[in-house]
Amino acid sequence: MTHPPQSAAAPVAGPTAPGIPAQPGPPLPPPAPPARRSAFAEGTDRLRAAATTEPGRLRIIGAVLALLVVAFGAVTAWQCGQRASAADDVLHRSQPLSSGAADIYRSLADANTAASSGFLAGGAEPAATRDRYEKDISTAAAGLVTAAANAEPGSASEATIARLNRLLPEYKGLIERARTYNRQGYPVGGAYLRYANEKMQQDMLPAAEDLYTRENARLDADYADATPYPWAAIALGVAALAALGWAQRRDFLRTNRVLNRGLVAAGSATLVALLWLTVGHTFARSGLDGSYDHGIRSLTVLHDARIASLKARGNENLSLVARGAETVTVDGEQYDAYYHDFDKDMAVLGTGLSRAARLADGSGGTAPVEAAQDSARLWRQRHTAARTDDENGDYQQALDEVIGAKGTTGECFDGVDGDLARAIGHAQGEFRRAATAGRDAMTGLPAGAAVLALLGAAGALGGIGRRLSEYR
């Protein structure tokens, strides 16, 4: 008996016992597909393959050149735009707000001085003194409105402004009570005046000084944003010029053509943008630095000196109002508190005027400062005479020497205040001229750099495209 032949393709599970048919085994798994390569790897291979041919290399060179030039234009527009905006803020926002904060302080201090001067005049307060007080209060209130409109929501400046707005009516109420009792001849009027002065000196003026300090910090921050050189843009411009020069030289070595028009146009546009950036920003920085050195520094010193003169005048008046009721102990010796503070304020005034004289430029700046120094010296002399009379018991003579009709310390104070106002006006004008020149030096630079960069990129692509056309 013969068996049919077994197919060679049939799977054999293995040896079987006689008489038991063989069973097929499990199917074999399909072969695994080849691993898929990443897009980056495939792109790298294509780029490497393209770089082996001259057209491929030219396409890569054109793309890199265009990218460099566009990046240069974009970074230039961004950095110069930021600096131009900061320079405009210096001119139209932070510096006016800083001066406004100084005016708030000055108005409050002058109002306090006018109130004490009117009190010393007795029941018949001079109309000019009353008008000066009212004008100072209105100026301070208007300044607070402007400061509140420009303060950042939730900032410390906003809280300070709100505090001053709350304290101002309280101070006015105390002054009105002091006037009322003074007109009726009640000594309690002096106590109300001293309480109002205490509120001004301990609460309101420190708050106003804090606001002034914060606005000055904002001004310094704007200067810091406006003046640094745009090194990133300059570095990209130099890199773009170097790459364009290398591409031009490479084209010459391979074709013996001296110039590639597209690359020349791209290099010219990039060079113009780079020169505009460097020269424009240099002039802008010079103008802004000049506005700070000859404007802001002088203004800061002059404002401080004016504030010291106002505080000195207020303490001089209050020394006659208190008539020795307020004392201070220094090194075991007892002094009249207001005379003691007057001496400190006059020392600050003298130091400030000396610094202002060193910083002043031209006759327009030095003349008013020198006049203020002369008035301050005469003020000291007259104050010494009035203090001597007061300490010797001649109160009326001392009062006449302080608020009388002629030859008084009040005349000297008005001279110092007026001279400092003229010096501040001159420094303000110097600041505006220099800051305007600095800001104008960057006018059109962000947009111009962007346009030139686009023209440069188009020129680079056009020049490389001309070479590519030779291979078609």
Disulfide bonds with the S-S distance in Angstrom:
none
